[in-house]
Every structure is written in C-alpha cells, then in structure tokens.
C-alpha cells in the first residue's frame, strides 16, 4: 500500500464512519477526516519537490477481478498530482462553508461530500480504463443527491438533468472501453498505450475517429463544451454552495483531464484531425459564455456561464498541441478551481445573509461589509486575469500557444478576456457600490471567523499561483512534454508506414 492508496480510501472510510456516527458529531467528524486527507495528500509532493519525474509515482497494480481482467491500478504523475491536491484542499473548505448552511439531514450531507471526494480522486489516479469508469460513475451519484436533496426550489429538475446528460456521455465511453478491451484483451491504460506506441495496436482512420468521439463526447459534456453546456447553469443555481464549489472546481476538471489523458494520447491522429472544429467550439464557448454572463440577473448563473467561458480556454489550449498551450490548459484547470470556487463561496456568503441570488437585491454591500467586499474584489480581479493573480498565467500561456498554432484563433479567444472584465466588474459594481438600503444594512454582517478560514486559503493561492507559477509549472511541463513527444512520434510513424508501402508497390511495378 502506498501513500496514494491512503489518500484515496481515507474519504471512503470517512463516508462509512459518518453513516454510523450520531448526527451531532457529523460536522466535526467530516471536517477532521477531510482535513486529515489534505494533510496526508501533501506527502504526494515529495517525489516532485526537487525533481520532476515524467513517469508514474506511488503506483499500485493488483488484480481486482480475474475475468474480465480488471485491475486496481492507480498511480500519480505531473498531470494528476495537482488535481488530486485541489480535490483534497477543497473538500474541507466545502465542509466548512456548509457548517451553518446545512440544517437538515446533516449526517447524510457530509457523508455524500466525502464519497464525492473519494470518487473524484479515483478518477484522477486510475490507470485501468474500467476502474476509471467505475470512479467516474461513483462521483456522479453523490453530486446527484447533493443537488437533489439540499438544493433550491428546482433542485429535482436540475439533478435529473445533470444525471441524464452525464450518463448519456458515460454510456458512449463505456462502449469505447469495451471495444478497446475486445481488441487488446486488457483494460490497463499503460498496456494499451504501449501497444499503440509499438504498432501492435493500429486502428483504421474511421475506427479511431469513432472511438475518439465516444470518449470526447463523455468528456465534452462534463467540461462542458458548447453546445453541451445547458445542464451546468441549472445545476449551479440549484446546488448548495458546497455543491457548486465541488462541481465547478473539481468535477468539471474530470472532463478536461479526460481529454488530455485519454483522447489525445490514445487517439492522436483523430485528435489532430478534429482539432480545428473542436477549437472552433471552444472559441464559441469562450465568447458565448462571456456574452450570456454579461446579461445574467442571477449571480450564480453569471458565475456558471463564466465557467463555460474559462474552460473554453482549457479546451483550446489542449487542442493547440503546443507546449505552452498544454501547460496553460493544465494550469488554467487549477486556476479555475481556485478562483471560480472562491466566487461560488462568496456568492454563498451573500445568499446566507440576504436569501437572494438576484443582483438587483444588492447594492452598497461594501458599506456594511468592507472585508467581504475586499475579498470579493480580489477574487473578481483574479477571475478577470489581472497580472500577479493566478488566471493571468494560465490564460497568457494558452493564448501564446494558440497564437503559435493559429493566430486567428488567438485573436477571437482574446475577446473572452475583454468580456470577462466587463461582466465581472459590472457584477461587482452593482453588488457592492451605491447606497445600501436600510434592510440590507441590517442583514449584511461582515465576514465571520469561520468564513475567513474558508476563503483565506484560496485568496493566498490566487496570489501565490499568479506570482510564483514555477512552484507548479515544472512538473506539469515535464508530463505535457512526454505527451506531446508520444503523440508526435505516433503520427510520424503512421505517416511513414503508408509512404514505405507506396514505395514498395512502386518498386514492384517497375
């Protein structure tokens, strides 16, 4: 057993423990367990502290089911390391922001929160395709209940829509996984990738395209990519604050992670062939999400559509197939998790005070709650991409990689940066400036100690990631370099094979 196994299964142990603990101690138990998971997960940084291995660390590979041969194979690399740490960091924060907000079925709520952490960590570390699918579905269940039970008025509609959209994509991915097993006799990602690299597993262009699209649709729905995004605003608006936090910051990254881990590495030819129209959809999502956010009267919907726009940058960066584009895409996954997660927390703080998500219900909040307004301003500027704050680095790298691949794409994508400043600063102006009404002044206390404890780590990370990006980027760059080298090598070899065959036919004819 490795440290990664402990980090993975500790939330599951906490989930089972909460089911038998009394209701009164569930909050504290969840807080202690999730905090312990985060502290233990910091040990995963040790192999990456002074060196940046391109291979896997903390690998465990044992038989789970003999037939079909499904293995419990988990491992960590520079791509999944920071996503695991993001998940373990945000779970105790989610538990903390729910402390006063959740007052019914408290034990079940915190149990589902830990089960969600177990599922998402499993997705990021699975090296067996069937195991990956199991964790993908496990993470779906607790989020369905978090929205459906503890959400707002239209929670059932939002939960069912979220479930159906995600399941539709999952079925296609499962079909592609089964097809790969029938061709290779294994579900192991490393073995399948090795067969592709050695040439013992070769797909004809049509088959590879179908397999790529089956995986791509599952991940595109999860990101979500335009026009498969319609479930996201409903889910965010109806979810409790912690549900929106985990959905935006962690679960959406499952889609972008899958695109880079599976679509690009297993089907490089199809990924390159589809890159132009995928980049087009990403750019449409960037601009469309920003324009729709600009006219939203609801704060949560505005932040939800901003996610569609920001994650469009991630998808665009992946399909530039450049070092800067991929580095920026992965870094932007982390940036979005921090800054947008903080926005949902702050919107939740406002909702707890005013019990309204409508922007028109606010105005002049800076007068009775100056600390809340300062923290909201820092988060707004981070989301906009102000230099020295985190989003700037990710967006700059993505645009740099995009410009080297296709300058026209970069020009259109840059419009999203301008529009993000418009809708975020307008939200801040309408909410915090102006004269506060009498009723608002009496129901708008400033940040409490508990609220400071939840939001301050994220604010520190916004500054740290924006000012000291080299704390994170080297391990990410090493892994992305390996991915690019693998895909380029495969494409060169596959182009060379038909050329050799043509030359042989020509010599035979002569």
C-alpha positions as CSV (number, residue, x, y, z in Angstrom):
1,X,0.0,0.0,0.0
2,X,1.3,3.4,-1.0
3,X,0.5,6.9,0.3
4,X,-1.8,7.4,-2.7
5,X,-3.9,4.4,-1.6
6,X,-4.3,6.0,1.8
7,X,-5.3,9.4,0.3
8,X,-7.8,7.6,-2.0
9,X,-9.5,5.3,0.6
10,X,-9.5,7.6,3.6
11,X,-12.6,9.5,2.4
12,X,-14.4,6.2,1.8
13,X,-13.6,5.2,5.3
14,X,-14.9,8.6,6.5
15,X,-18.1,8.1,4.4
16,X,-18.8,4.7,6.1
17,X,-17.9,6.1,9.5
18,X,-20.3,9.0,9.2
19,X,-23.2,6.6,8.4
20,X,-22.9,5.1,11.9
21,X,-21.9,8.3,13.9
22,X,-24.7,10.4,15.6
23,X,-25.9,13.4,13.7
24,X,-24.5,15.9,16.3
25,X,-20.9,14.9,15.6
26,X,-21.1,14.5,11.8
27,X,-20.0,18.1,11.1
28,X,-16.8,17.9,13.2
29,X,-16.1,14.3,12.0
30,X,-16.3,15.3,8.3
31,X,-14.1,18.3,9.0
32,X,-11.5,16.3,10.8
33,X,-11.4,13.5,8.2
34,X,-11.3,15.8,5.2
35,X,-8.6,17.9,6.8
36,X,-6.6,14.7,7.6
37,X,-6.9,13.7,3.9
38,X,-5.5,17.0,2.8
39,X,-2.6,16.9,5.2
40,X,-1.7,13.3,4.2
41,X,-2.0,14.2,0.5
42,X,0.7,16.8,0.9
43,X,3.1,13.9,1.2
44,X,2.4,13.2,-2.5
45,X,4.5,16.3,-3.3
46,X,7.7,14.7,-2.0
47,X,8.9,13.0,-5.3
48,X,8.2,16.2,-7.2
49,X,9.9,18.6,-4.7
50,X,13.4,18.6,-6.0
51,X,13.0,16.7,-9.3
52,X,10.2,16.3,-11.9
53,X,9.7,12.7,-12.9
54,X,7.9,12.1,-16.2
55,X,6.8,8.7,-15.2
56,X,4.3,7.5,-12.6
57,X,4.8,7.6,-8.8
58,X,3.0,5.9,-5.9
59,X,1.9,3.1,-8.3
60,X,-0.2,0.2,-7.1
61,X,-1.2,-2.6,-9.6
62,X,-3.0,-5.6,-8.2
63,X,-5.7,-7.9,-9.6
64,X,-9.3,-6.9,-8.7
65,X,-11.4,-9.1,-10.9
66,X,-9.9,-12.2,-12.6
67,X,-12.3,-12.3,-15.6
68,X,-12.5,-10.0,-17.3
69,X,-9.0,-8.9,-16.2
70,X,-9.8,-5.7,-14.2
71,X,-7.0,-4.5,-12.1
72,X,-6.8,-2.0,-9.2
73,X,-4.1,0.1,-10.9
74,X,-3.6,3.6,-9.6
75,X,-0.7,6.0,-10.0
76,X,0.3,9.6,-9.9
77,X,2.1,11.9,-12.4
78,X,2.6,15.6,-13.0
79,X,-0.8,15.8,-14.7
80,X,-2.9,14.3,-11.9
81,X,-0.8,15.4,-8.9
82,X,-2.2,19.0,-8.6
83,X,-5.8,17.9,-9.4
84,X,-5.7,15.4,-6.5
85,X,-4.3,18.1,-4.2
86,X,-7.0,20.5,-5.5
87,X,-9.7,18.0,-4.5
88,X,-8.3,17.3,-1.1
89,X,-7.9,21.0,-0.4
90,X,-11.4,22.0,-1.4
91,X,-13.3,19.2,0.4
92,X,-12.6,20.5,4.0
93,X,-13.4,24.0,2.7
94,X,-16.7,22.7,1.3
95,X,-17.4,21.2,4.7
96,X,-16.6,24.5,6.4
97,X,-18.8,26.7,4.2
98,X,-21.7,24.2,4.9
99,X,-21.4,24.5,8.7
100,X,-24.4,26.7,9.2
101,X,-26.0,26.5,5.8
102,X,-27.0,22.8,6.0
103,X,-29.5,22.1,8.8
104,X,-31.4,19.0,7.6
105,X,-30.1,15.5,7.0
106,X,-26.7,16.8,8.1
107,X,-25.1,13.4,8.5
108,X,-26.1,12.2,5.1
109,X,-24.9,15.5,3.5
110,X,-21.4,15.3,4.9
111,X,-21.2,11.5,4.1
112,X,-22.0,12.3,0.4
113,X,-19.4,15.0,0.4
114,X,-16.7,12.5,1.5
115,X,-18.0,10.0,-1.1
116,X,-17.7,12.6,-3.7
117,X,-14.1,13.2,-2.7
118,X,-13.4,9.5,-3.0
119,X,-14.9,9.4,-6.5
120,X,-13.0,12.4,-8.0
121,X,-9.6,11.4,-6.6
122,X,-10.2,7.9,-8.1
123,X,-10.9,9.4,-11.5
124,X,-7.6,11.4,-11.4
125,X,-5.4,8.4,-10.4
126,X,-7.0,5.4,-12.2
127,X,-4.7,3.7,-14.7
128,X,-7.2,1.0,-15.6
129,X,-10.0,2.1,-18.0
130,X,-12.7,0.0,-16.3
131,X,-11.6,1.3,-12.9
132,X,-11.7,4.8,-14.3
133,X,-15.2,4.3,-15.5
134,X,-16.3,3.0,-12.0
135,X,-14.9,6.1,-10.3
136,X,-16.4,8.3,-13.0
137,X,-19.9,6.9,-12.1
138,X,-19.2,6.9,-8.3
139,X,-18.6,10.6,-8.4
140,X,-21.9,11.2,-10.3
141,X,-24.1,9.7,-7.5
142,X,-23.2,11.9,-4.5
143,X,-23.4,15.1,-6.6
144,X,-26.9,14.0,-7.8
145,X,-28.0,13.7,-4.2
146,X,-26.3,16.9,-3.1
147,X,-28.3,18.8,-5.7
148,X,-31.5,16.8,-5.5
149,X,-31.9,16.9,-1.6
150,X,-30.1,20.0,-0.4
151,X,-30.6,22.3,-3.5
152,X,-33.1,25.1,-4.0
153,X,-36.6,25.2,-5.5
154,X,-36.0,23.5,-8.8
155,X,-33.4,21.0,-7.4
156,X,-35.1,17.8,-8.7
157,X,-35.2,19.2,-12.3
158,X,-31.5,20.3,-12.1
159,X,-30.4,17.0,-10.5
160,X,-32.1,14.8,-13.1
161,X,-30.8,17.0,-16.0
162,X,-27.3,16.7,-14.6
163,X,-27.6,13.0,-14.2
164,X,-29.1,12.3,-17.7
165,X,-26.5,14.5,-19.5
166,X,-23.6,12.9,-17.8
167,X,-24.9,9.3,-18.1
168,X,-25.5,9.8,-21.9
169,X,-21.9,10.5,-22.4
170,X,-20.8,7.8,-20.0
171,X,-22.6,5.1,-22.0
172,X,-20.7,6.1,-25.1
173,X,-17.4,6.0,-23.3
174,X,-18.2,2.6,-21.8
175,X,-18.9,1.2,-25.3
176,X,-15.5,2.5,-26.5
177,X,-13.8,1.0,-23.4
178,X,-15.3,-2.4,-24.1
179,X,-14.3,-2.2,-27.8
180,X,-10.7,-1.5,-26.7
181,X,-10.8,-4.5,-24.4
182,X,-12.0,-6.7,-27.2
183,X,-9.2,-5.6,-29.4
184,X,-6.4,-5.8,-26.7
185,X,-7.6,-8.2,-24.0
186,X,-6.8,-5.7,-21.3
187,X,-8.3,-2.6,-19.6
188,X,-4.9,-1.3,-18.5
189,X,-4.2,2.2,-19.8
190,X,-0.4,1.7,-19.8
191,X,-0.6,-1.6,-21.7
192,X,-3.0,-0.2,-24.3
193,X,-0.8,2.9,-24.8
194,X,2.3,0.6,-25.1
195,X,0.6,-1.4,-27.8
196,X,-0.3,1.8,-29.7
197,X,3.3,3.0,-29.4
198,X,4.9,-0.2,-30.6
199,X,2.5,-0.5,-33.5
200,X,0.9,-3.8,-32.3
201,X,-2.4,-2.0,-32.0
202,X,-3.4,0.1,-35.0
203,X,-6.8,1.5,-35.8
204,X,-8.0,2.4,-39.3
205,X,-8.9,6.1,-39.5
206,X,-12.7,5.5,-39.3
207,X,-12.5,3.3,-36.2
208,X,-10.1,5.7,-34.4
209,X,-12.4,8.6,-35.2
210,X,-15.4,6.8,-33.7
211,X,-13.5,5.8,-30.6
212,X,-12.2,9.3,-30.2
213,X,-15.7,10.8,-30.5
214,X,-17.1,8.3,-28.0
215,X,-14.6,9.4,-25.4
216,X,-14.7,13.0,-26.5
217,X,-18.5,13.4,-26.0
218,X,-18.3,12.0,-22.5
219,X,-15.7,14.5,-21.6
220,X,-17.2,17.4,-23.6
221,X,-20.4,17.0,-21.6
222,X,-18.5,17.1,-18.4
223,X,-16.4,20.1,-19.2
224,X,-18.9,21.3,-20.6
225,X,-18.2,22.4,-24.2
226,X,-20.7,24.5,-26.2
227,X,-23.4,23.4,-27.1
228,X,-23.4,20.6,-24.4
229,X,-23.4,23.1,-21.6
230,X,-27.1,23.6,-20.9
231,X,-27.2,21.4,-17.8
232,X,-24.5,23.5,-16.0
233,X,-26.3,26.7,-15.2
234,X,-29.3,24.8,-13.8
235,X,-27.1,22.6,-11.7
236,X,-25.1,25.5,-10.3
237,X,-28.1,27.7,-9.5
238,X,-30.0,24.9,-7.6
239,X,-27.0,23.3,-5.9
240,X,-26.0,24.3,-2.3
241,X,-22.8,26.4,-2.0
242,X,-20.6,23.4,-1.4
243,X,-22.1,21.5,-4.3
244,X,-21.4,24.4,-6.6
245,X,-17.9,24.7,-5.3
246,X,-17.1,21.0,-5.9
247,X,-18.9,20.9,-9.2
248,X,-17.1,23.9,-10.7
249,X,-13.7,23.4,-9.1
250,X,-13.2,19.7,-9.3
251,X,-15.9,17.8,-11.3
252,X,-15.6,19.9,-14.4
253,X,-11.9,19.2,-14.4
254,X,-12.7,15.5,-14.9
255,X,-13.7,16.4,-18.4
256,X,-10.6,18.4,-19.3
257,X,-8.4,15.8,-17.6
258,X,-10.0,13.0,-19.7
259,X,-9.5,15.0,-22.9
260,X,-5.8,15.2,-22.2
261,X,-5.2,11.8,-20.6
262,X,-7.2,9.6,-23.0
263,X,-8.4,11.4,-26.1
264,X,-5.1,13.0,-27.1
265,X,-2.8,10.1,-26.1
266,X,-4.8,7.1,-27.3
267,X,-6.2,8.6,-30.5
268,X,-3.6,11.2,-31.6
269,X,-4.5,11.1,-35.3
270,X,-8.2,11.6,-34.7
271,X,-7.4,14.3,-32.2
272,X,-5.4,16.3,-34.7
273,X,-8.0,15.8,-37.4
274,X,-10.7,17.1,-35.1
275,X,-8.7,19.9,-33.6
276,X,-9.9,22.7,-35.9
277,X,-13.6,22.2,-35.2
278,X,-13.0,21.5,-31.5
279,X,-11.0,24.7,-31.3
280,X,-13.9,26.4,-33.0
281,X,-16.4,25.1,-30.4
282,X,-14.0,26.2,-27.6
283,X,-13.8,29.7,-29.0
284,X,-17.6,29.9,-29.5
285,X,-17.9,28.8,-25.8
286,X,-15.4,31.4,-24.7
287,X,-17.3,34.2,-26.4
288,X,-20.8,32.9,-25.9
289,X,-20.3,32.1,-22.2
290,X,-19.0,35.6,-21.7
291,X,-21.8,37.3,-23.6
292,X,-24.5,35.3,-21.8
293,X,-22.9,36.0,-18.4
294,X,-23.0,39.7,-19.3
295,X,-26.8,39.8,-19.2
296,X,-27.5,37.5,-16.3
297,X,-29.6,38.9,-13.4
298,X,-28.7,35.9,-11.2
299,X,-25.2,35.8,-9.6
300,X,-24.8,32.0,-9.7
301,X,-25.9,31.9,-13.3
302,X,-23.4,34.6,-14.1
303,X,-20.6,32.6,-12.5
304,X,-21.8,29.4,-14.1
305,X,-21.6,30.9,-17.6
306,X,-18.2,32.4,-16.8
307,X,-17.1,28.8,-16.2
308,X,-18.2,27.9,-19.7
309,X,-16.0,30.7,-21.0
310,X,-13.0,30.0,-18.8
311,X,-13.0,26.3,-19.5
312,X,-13.2,27.0,-23.2
313,X,-9.6,28.3,-22.8
314,X,-8.6,25.0,-21.3
315,X,-10.0,23.0,-24.2
316,X,-8.5,25.4,-26.7
317,X,-5.1,25.1,-25.1
318,X,-5.2,21.3,-25.2
319,X,-6.0,21.2,-28.9
320,X,-3.3,23.6,-30.0
321,X,-0.8,20.7,-29.4
322,X,1.9,23.1,-28.3
323,X,3.9,23.1,-25.1
324,X,2.6,26.5,-24.0
325,X,-0.9,25.6,-24.8
326,X,-0.9,22.4,-22.8
327,X,0.9,23.9,-19.9
328,X,-1.6,26.8,-19.8
329,X,-4.5,24.4,-20.1
330,X,-3.5,22.3,-17.1
331,X,-2.6,25.4,-15.1
332,X,-5.9,27.0,-16.0
333,X,-7.7,23.9,-14.7
334,X,-6.1,24.7,-11.3
335,X,-6.7,28.4,-11.6
336,X,-10.4,28.0,-12.4
337,X,-10.8,25.6,-9.5
338,X,-9.4,28.2,-7.1
339,X,-10.9,31.5,-8.4
340,X,-14.3,30.2,-9.5
341,X,-14.6,28.1,-6.4
342,X,-13.9,31.2,-4.3
343,X,-16.6,33.1,-6.3
344,X,-19.2,30.5,-5.5
345,X,-18.2,30.6,-1.8
346,X,-18.6,34.3,-1.7
347,X,-21.9,34.2,-3.6
348,X,-23.0,31.7,-1.0
349,X,-22.0,34.1,1.8
350,X,-24.2,36.8,0.3
351,X,-27.1,34.3,-0.1
352,X,-26.9,33.3,3.6
353,X,-27.3,36.9,4.5
354,X,-29.8,38.1,2.0
355,X,-31.5,34.8,0.9
356,X,-31.5,36.0,-2.7
357,X,-29.3,35.4,-5.7
358,X,-30.7,38.3,-7.7
359,X,-28.1,41.0,-8.3
360,X,-30.9,43.6,-8.0
361,X,-31.4,42.6,-4.4
362,X,-28.0,44.0,-3.5
363,X,-26.1,47.3,-3.9
364,X,-23.9,49.1,-1.4
365,X,-22.7,46.0,0.3
366,X,-19.2,47.5,0.7
367,X,-20.6,49.9,3.4
368,X,-21.8,47.3,6.0
369,X,-19.3,44.5,4.9
370,X,-15.9,46.1,3.9
371,X,-13.9,42.9,4.4
372,X,-16.3,40.8,2.3
373,X,-16.1,43.5,-0.4
374,X,-12.3,43.4,-0.4
375,X,-12.1,39.6,-0.7
376,X,-14.7,39.7,-3.4
377,X,-12.7,42.3,-5.3
378,X,-9.5,40.3,-5.2
379,X,-11.4,37.2,-6.4
380,X,-13.0,39.2,-9.2
381,X,-9.7,40.6,-10.4
382,X,-8.2,37.0,-10.3
383,X,-11.1,35.8,-12.4
384,X,-10.6,38.7,-14.9
385,X,-6.9,37.7,-15.3
386,X,-5.1,40.6,-13.6
387,X,-1.3,40.2,-13.7
388,X,0.2,38.8,-10.4
389,X,-3.1,36.8,-9.9
390,X,-3.5,33.2,-10.9
391,X,-5.8,33.3,-14.0
392,X,-3.4,35.6,-15.9
393,X,-0.7,33.0,-16.1
394,X,-3.0,30.3,-17.5
395,X,-4.7,32.5,-20.0
396,X,-1.4,34.0,-21.2
397,X,0.1,30.6,-21.8
398,X,-3.0,29.3,-23.6
399,X,-3.1,32.4,-25.8
400,X,0.6,32.2,-26.5
401,X,0.3,28.5,-27.5
402,X,-2.8,29.3,-29.6
403,X,-1.1,32.2,-31.4
404,X,1.8,29.9,-32.4
405,X,-0.7,27.3,-33.7
406,X,-3.2,29.6,-35.4
407,X,-3.1,33.4,-34.8
408,X,-6.7,33.8,-35.8
409,X,-7.9,31.6,-33.0
410,X,-5.9,33.6,-30.5
411,X,-7.5,36.9,-31.7
412,X,-11.0,35.6,-31.2
413,X,-10.2,33.9,-27.9
414,X,-8.7,37.1,-26.6
415,X,-12.2,38.7,-26.8
416,X,-13.2,36.4,-24.0
417,X,-10.6,38.1,-21.7
418,X,-12.0,41.5,-22.5
419,X,-15.6,40.4,-22.0
420,X,-14.7,38.7,-18.7
421,X,-13.6,42.1,-17.4
422,X,-16.9,43.5,-18.4
423,X,-19.3,41.1,-16.7
424,X,-17.2,40.5,-13.6
425,X,-16.6,44.2,-12.9
426,X,-20.2,45.0,-13.7
427,X,-21.3,42.4,-11.2
428,X,-19.0,43.9,-8.6
429,X,-20.2,47.4,-9.2
430,X,-23.9,46.5,-9.0
431,X,-23.5,44.4,-5.9
432,X,-21.0,46.4,-3.7
433,X,-21.2,50.0,-4.8
434,X,-24.0,52.5,-4.5
435,X,-26.1,53.3,-1.4
436,X,-27.1,50.4,0.8
437,X,-30.8,50.1,1.5
438,X,-31.9,50.1,5.2
439,X,-32.9,46.5,5.1
440,X,-29.6,45.4,3.5
441,X,-27.5,47.3,6.1
442,X,-29.3,45.4,8.9
443,X,-28.8,42.0,7.3
444,X,-25.2,42.2,6.0
445,X,-22.7,41.4,8.7
446,X,-19.1,41.2,7.7
447,X,-17.0,38.0,7.4
448,X,-17.0,35.8,10.5
449,X,-14.0,33.8,11.7
450,X,-15.3,30.6,10.1
451,X,-15.9,32.4,6.8
452,X,-12.4,33.9,6.9
453,X,-11.0,30.4,7.5
454,X,-12.7,29.0,4.4
455,X,-11.9,31.8,1.9
456,X,-8.4,33.0,3.0
457,X,-6.5,29.9,1.8
458,X,-8.0,30.4,-1.7
459,X,-7.1,34.1,-1.7
460,X,-3.5,33.2,-0.7
461,X,-3.3,30.7,-3.6
462,X,-4.6,33.2,-6.1
463,X,-1.6,35.5,-5.3
464,X,0.9,32.6,-5.0
465,X,-0.1,30.9,-8.2
466,X,-0.1,34.3,-10.0
467,X,3.3,35.4,-8.7
468,X,5.2,32.1,-8.2
469,X,3.9,29.9,-11.1
470,X,7.2,28.0,-11.1
471,X,6.1,26.3,-7.9
472,X,3.6,24.4,-10.0
473,X,4.5,24.5,-13.7
474,X,7.8,22.4,-13.9
475,X,6.1,19.0,-13.0
476,X,3.2,19.9,-15.3
477,X,5.5,20.8,-18.2
478,X,7.5,17.6,-17.9
479,X,4.3,15.5,-18.2
480,X,3.0,17.6,-21.1
481,X,6.3,17.2,-22.9
482,X,6.1,13.5,-22.7
483,X,2.5,13.5,-24.0
484,X,3.5,15.7,-27.0
485,X,6.5,13.5,-27.8
486,X,4.4,10.4,-27.7
487,X,1.7,11.8,-30.0
488,X,4.2,13.3,-32.5
489,X,6.1,10.0,-32.6
490,X,3.0,8.0,-33.3
491,X,1.9,10.4,-36.1
492,X,5.3,10.4,-37.8
493,X,5.4,6.6,-37.7
494,X,1.9,6.2,-39.1
495,X,2.6,8.7,-41.9
496,X,5.9,6.8,-42.7
497,X,4.2,3.4,-43.0
498,X,1.9,4.3,-45.9
499,X,4.9,6.1,-47.6
500,X,7.0,2.9,-47.3
501,X,4.2,0.8,-48.6
502,X,3.7,3.1,-51.6
503,X,7.5,3.0,-52.3
504,X,7.4,-0.8,-52.2
505,X,4.5,-1.0,-54.6
506,X,6.2,1.4,-56.9
507,X,9.4,-0.7,-57.0
508,X,7.4,-3.9,-57.6
509,X,5.6,-2.3,-60.6
510,X,8.9,-1.2,-62.1
